[in-house]
Amino acid sequence: MEHIVRITSIENVTHDVKRFRCERPAGYEFHAGQATEVSINREGWKEERRPFSFTCLNEAPYLEFTIKIYPDHGGVTAQLDKLQPGDELIVRDVWGAIEYKGPGYFIAGGAGVTPFIAILRQLQREGRLAGNTLFFSNKTDRDIILESELNTLLGDQVVHIITDDTKTRHHAGYIDEAFLRKHVTDFSRNFYLCGPPKMVAALQDTVRRLHAAPDSVVFEK
């Protein structure tokens, strides 16, 4: 089912990430971690659908998407970058396999953190954040989405990993087997993975090789 929703606000989150808030259709429900297909309500773009996770909670009176913009690609996000409050999006039914199953390790690459934002906000609201850790990989320090909020939510249970800048104030390197052996204290916990497909596939193999149970590894299928 399709819903046409008006954008109510647009904010810059980083140099290439924007937060879009829009009207919420009556009766529209979702769980933290879920997503929907979004397109722009303009001729030529209505059927150009892209999956975006909700970064607001189900209790919010609006819908919120936190979206990385690729201005040079000439695609949907480049068009989203041109929109203003008052313009319209089309949202559809919700879907998503990233569901919270209990305390564990959230591992995100870049914009792959977006489903985790809603989950972590929900856990904080319910007083259930304890026991969760976030490993968040980005190319540079300025690419970190909602760094201040994530640091406030998780304190020393968030580790920022920077891949393309050795002068970073954070951990320089990659989330690989050596990193996980050093930073994971309990491989029997849940692992939540979201990021570029190659990263997620490699991490699936790595955490299983380190004896994580197959049913404890949660990722978007």
Secondary structure, DSSP 8 states (H G I E B T S, - for coil): --EEEEEEEEEEEETTEEEEEEE--TT----TT-EEEEEESSTTTTT--EEEEB-S-TTSSEEEEEEE--TTS-SHHHHHTT--TT-EEEEEEEE------SSEEEEEEGGGGHHHHHHHHHHHHHT--TT-EEEEEESSGGG-TTHHHHHHHHGGGEEEEESS-TT-SSEES--SHHHHHHH-S-TTSEEEEESSHHHHHHHHHHHHHTT--GGGEEE--
